[in-house]
Amino acid sequence: MPEIWAGLDIGKTHDHCVVINTDGTRLLSRRVSNDEAELLQLIGDVLEISRDVLWAIDLNHGGAALLIGLLVNHGQPVAYLTGLAVHHASGTYRGEGKTDAKDAFVIADQARVRRDLGLLRPGDEIAVDLRTLTTRRLDVVFDRTRQINRLRAQLVEIFPALERALDLTNKGPITLLTGYQTPAAIRRAGAKRLENWLKNRKVHSAAALAKTVVEAAQAQHTALPGETLAAAMVLRLAKGVMALDEEIAELDALIEARFREHPHAAVIRSLPGMGPRLGAEFIAATGGEMDAFGTADRLAGFAGLAPRPRDSGRVSGNLHRPRRYHRGLLRAMYLSAMVSLKCCPASKAYYDRKRNEGKSHKQALLALARRRVNVLWAMIRDGECYQPAQPAAAAA
């Protein structure tokens, strides 16, 4: 048991630290800026009080990254409390006011009285890089979706027939809109010229796309007000989507290259449905090491795949998804389970069995994802690649 506890309320520019002893008496209360020199001074002052200290924080990323790095470099143990846990705990302390000093004291005192807090583990360089790359890729994908929605809204104001005819999630229609945006321009070009223009830009099924857009242009001969400026906006938005597509492709290449450098990459990829992208998301969420979880059940709970009981009085057997879980890890396991239905007979058989038991498609996929967590955890623990079950030998 530590001699003192140091609780830190993390802010963007400043942190507040409160140090308490076994009696809950405050030994130090200080506001420090998120600066290396001041944080090092704080660490030194706390260690002068006692070398046996447990640090506790309410944020494990973002503005806390510098502090965590300094504490790890000094070999200091760091416990993590979620912001929601600190908020709920604050209501049990005297006074309704909220200050950084009070929050820091609550964090330190909770670390003192609780025995269920996990210690932060420093992630390896590859896991940290993959976390950065996958987060950026997800942001760019969201930006692309928003850009396409704006493009649809702008196009429907001047050319609704074309908006209905094109699937703007594909590269070909986006490429077309960088050259032609209005019915009159498409009619003047004609199907043959459009086909050649698309082929020169390496668009697949250029003839079918050219025929579709010409038919849409023949259905509208009216030029709507503001068509010229709106067409310029469509062009700008289409170029923006293409730029985002290029960035996504670059990020995919970086993610795959970095993922292959991880020591568990071959093991993770051997599981059907786990490609480089989903494998990278798995490592980004877990760090790639299973020692931090101990059991497959804890890993499943972290992914939100282990239901939690919610019983009271005569009500029993109520199971619900936990409120706190890693959305990215759940997404990776769910999508990999979906892909495995097409390439893994064992996964397909398990899914069909759950469907025959009366479960919906989503419930069966979640059950399959839960089962695959057990398999992947054991594979990484033993360092062995996935081996499909061999069919039983026919009886002689």
Sequence and secondary structure as in RCSB ss.txt:
>XXXX:A:sequence
MPEIWAGLDIGKTHDHCVVINTDGTRLLSRRVSNDEAELLQLIGDVLEISRDVLWAIDLNHGGAALLIGLLVNHG
QPVAYLTGLAVHHASGTYRGEGKTDAKDAFVIADQARVRRDLGLLRPGDEIAVDLRTLTTRRLDVVFDRTRQINR
LRAQLVEIFPALERALDLTNKGPITLLTGYQTPAAIRRAGAKRLENWLKNRKVHSAAALAKTVVEAAQAQHTALP
GETLAAAMVLRLAKGVMALDEEIAELDALIEARFREHPHAAVIRSLPGMGPRLGAEFIAATGGEMDAFGTADRLA
GFAGLAPRPRDSGRVSGNLHRPRRYHRGLLRAMYLSAMVSLKCCPASKAYYDRKRNEGKSHKQALLALARRRVNV
LWAMIRDGECYQPAQPAAAAA
>XXXX:A:secstr
  SEEEEEE  SSEEEEEEEETT  EEEEEEEES HHHHHHHHHHHHHH S EEEEES SSGGGHHHHHHHHHTT
  EEE  HHHHHHHHTTSS S   HHHHHHHHHHHHHH S   B     HHHHHHHHHHHHHHHHHHHHHHHHHH
HHHHHHHH HHHHHH  TTSHHHHHHHTT  SHHHHHHHHHHHHHHHHHHTT TTHHHHHHHHHHHHHT     T
THHHHHHHHHHHHHHHHHHHHHHHHHHHHHHHHHHTSTTHHHHHHSTT  HHHHHHHHHHHTT STTT SHHHHH
HHTT S EE  BTTB   EE  SS  HHHHHHHHHHHHHHHHH HHHHHHHHHHHHTT  HHHHHHHHHHHHHHH
HHHHHHHT             
